């Protein structure tokens, strides 16, 4: 009986540890996703000037980068991809569920009733 109680407690501890690890990974991935999205959108501003560290280059000069139109268009495409990839995934999942579900189709009356 002692081994059964020990196994039950170890399963509960492992389950709690798995919850904590999954929670941490979800929070970390959400922070990385939001940070990258904010970085991408900050690059879209027209006339953005980025100052560079001049420690290894020349201490008496300040180096500044101005994003060109081509670079801004590239960041715009990146933002479009970041926004559209999850939507495409949800669409494909919905299509899969609709095509391969086993539930019966609603009657015409139910269908019309839902649209009114």
The 8 nearest C-alpha neighbors of each residue, nearest first, counted from 0:
[[1, 3, 2, 4, 5, 6, 7, 8],
 [0, 2, 4, 3, 5, 6, 7, 8],
 [1, 3, 5, 0, 4, 6, 7, 8],
 [2, 4, 6, 0, 5, 1, 7, 8],
 [5, 3, 7, 1, 6, 2, 8, 0],
 [4, 6, 2, 8, 3, 7, 9, 1],
 [5, 7, 3, 9, 4, 8, 10, 2],
 [8, 6, 4, 10, 5, 9, 3, 11],
 [9, 7, 11, 5, 10, 6, 12, 4],
 [8, 10, 12, 6, 11, 7, 13, 5],
 [11, 9, 13, 7, 8, 12, 14, 6],
 [10, 12, 14, 8, 9, 13, 15, 7],
 [13, 11, 9, 15, 14, 10, 16, 8],
 [14, 12, 16, 10, 15, 11, 9, 17],
 [13, 15, 11, 17, 16, 12, 10, 18],
 [16, 14, 18, 12, 13, 17, 11, 19],
 [17, 15, 13, 19, 14, 18, 12, 20],
 [16, 18, 14, 20, 15, 19, 21, 13],
 [19, 17, 15, 21, 16, 20, 22, 14],
 [18, 20, 22, 16, 17, 21, 23, 15],
 [21, 19, 23, 17, 22, 18, 16, 24],
 [20, 22, 24, 18, 23, 19, 17, 25],
 [23, 21, 19, 25, 20, 24, 18, 26],
 [24, 22, 20, 26, 21, 25, 27, 19],
 [23, 25, 27, 21, 26, 22, 28, 20],
 [24, 26, 22, 28, 27, 23, 29, 21],
 [27, 25, 29, 23, 24, 28, 22, 30],
 [28, 26, 24, 30, 29, 25, 23, 31],
 [27, 29, 31, 25, 30, 26, 32, 24],
 [30, 28, 32, 26, 27, 31, 33, 25],
 [29, 31, 27, 33, 28, 32, 34, 26],
 [30, 32, 28, 34, 29, 33, 35, 27],
 [33, 31, 29, 35, 30, 34, 28, 36],
 [32, 34, 36, 30, 35, 31, 29, 37],
 [35, 33, 31, 37, 36, 32, 30, 38],
 [34, 36, 38, 32, 37, 33, 31, 39],
 [35, 37, 33, 39, 38, 34, 32, 40],
 [36, 38, 34, 40, 35, 39, 41, 33],
 [39, 37, 35, 41, 36, 40, 34, 42],
 [40, 38, 36, 42, 37, 41, 35, 74],
 [39, 41, 37, 42, 43, 38, 36, 78],
 [40, 42, 38, 39, 43, 37, 44, 36],
 [41, 43, 40, 39, 44, 38, 74, 71],
 [44, 42, 40, 41, 71, 45, 74, 75],
 [45, 43, 42, 47, 41, 46, 40, 71],
 [44, 46, 47, 43, 66, 71, 42, 68],
 [47, 45, 48, 44, 65, 66, 67, 43],
 [48, 46, 45, 44, 65, 66, 49, 42],
 [47, 49, 65, 64, 46, 63, 50, 66],
 [48, 50, 64, 63, 51, 65, 47, 66],
 [51, 49, 63, 62, 64, 48, 52, 61],
 [52, 50, 62, 63, 53, 49, 61, 64],
 [51, 53, 54, 50, 62, 61, 55, 56],
 [52, 54, 56, 55, 57, 58, 51, 61],
 [53, 55, 52, 56, 58, 57, 51, 59],
 [54, 56, 53, 57, 58, 52, 51, 60],
 [57, 55, 53, 54, 58, 52, 60, 62],
 [56, 58, 59, 53, 60, 55, 54, 61],
 [57, 59, 60, 53, 54, 56, 55, 61],
 [58, 60, 57, 61, 53, 56, 54, 62],
 [61, 59, 58, 57, 62, 53, 56, 54],
 [60, 62, 53, 63, 59, 51, 50, 52],
 [61, 63, 51, 50, 60, 53, 64, 52],
 [64, 62, 50, 49, 51, 48, 61, 65],
 [65, 63, 49, 48, 66, 50, 62, 51],
 [64, 66, 48, 47, 67, 46, 49, 63],
 [65, 67, 70, 47, 64, 71, 68, 46],
 [68, 66, 70, 69, 71, 65, 46, 72],
 [67, 69, 71, 70, 72, 66, 45, 73],
 [70, 68, 72, 67, 71, 73, 66, 74],
 [71, 69, 73, 67, 72, 68, 66, 74],
 [70, 72, 74, 68, 73, 69, 43, 75],
 [71, 73, 75, 69, 70, 74, 68, 76],
 [74, 72, 70, 76, 75, 71, 69, 77],
 [75, 73, 77, 71, 76, 72, 39, 78],
 [76, 74, 72, 78, 73, 77, 71, 79],
 [77, 75, 79, 73, 78, 74, 80, 72],
 [76, 78, 74, 80, 75, 79, 81, 73],
 [79, 77, 81, 75, 76, 80, 74, 82],
 [80, 78, 76, 82, 77, 81, 83, 75],
 [79, 81, 83, 77, 82, 78, 84, 76],
 [82, 80, 78, 79, 83, 84, 77, 36],
 [81, 83, 79, 80, 84, 78, 85, 86],
 [82, 84, 86, 80, 85, 81, 79, 87],
 [83, 85, 87, 86, 80, 81, 82, 88],
 [86, 84, 88, 87, 83, 89, 82, 81],
 [85, 87, 83, 89, 88, 84, 90, 82],
 [88, 86, 90, 84, 85, 89, 83, 91],
 [87, 89, 85, 91, 86, 90, 92, 84],
 [90, 88, 92, 86, 87, 91, 93, 85],
 [89, 91, 87, 93, 88, 92, 86, 94],
 [90, 92, 94, 88, 93, 89, 87, 95],
 [91, 93, 95, 89, 90, 94, 88, 96],
 [94, 92, 90, 96, 95, 91, 97, 89],
 [93, 95, 91, 97, 96, 92, 98, 90],
 [96, 94, 92, 98, 93, 97, 99, 91],
 [95, 97, 93, 94, 99, 100, 98, 92],
 [98, 96, 94, 95, 100, 99, 93, 92],
 [99, 97, 95, 96, 100, 94, 93, 101],
 [98, 100, 96, 97, 95, 101, 94, 102],
 [101, 99, 96, 97, 102, 98, 95, 103],
 [100, 102, 103, 99, 98, 97, 104, 96],
 [103, 101, 100, 104, 105, 99, 97, 96],
 [102, 104, 101, 105, 100, 106, 97, 99],
 [103, 105, 106, 102, 107, 101, 110, 109],
 [106, 104, 109, 110, 103, 107, 108, 102],
 [105, 107, 109, 108, 110, 104, 111, 103],
 [106, 108, 110, 109, 111, 105, 112, 104],
 [107, 109, 111, 110, 106, 112, 105, 113],
 [110, 108, 112, 106, 107, 111, 105, 113],
 [109, 111, 107, 113, 108, 112, 106, 105],
 [112, 110, 108, 114, 113, 109, 107, 115],
 [111, 113, 109, 115, 110, 114, 108, 107],
 [114, 112, 110, 111, 115, 109, 108, 107],
 [115, 113, 111, 112, 110, 109, 108, 107],
 [114, 112, 113, 111, 110, 109, 108, 107]]
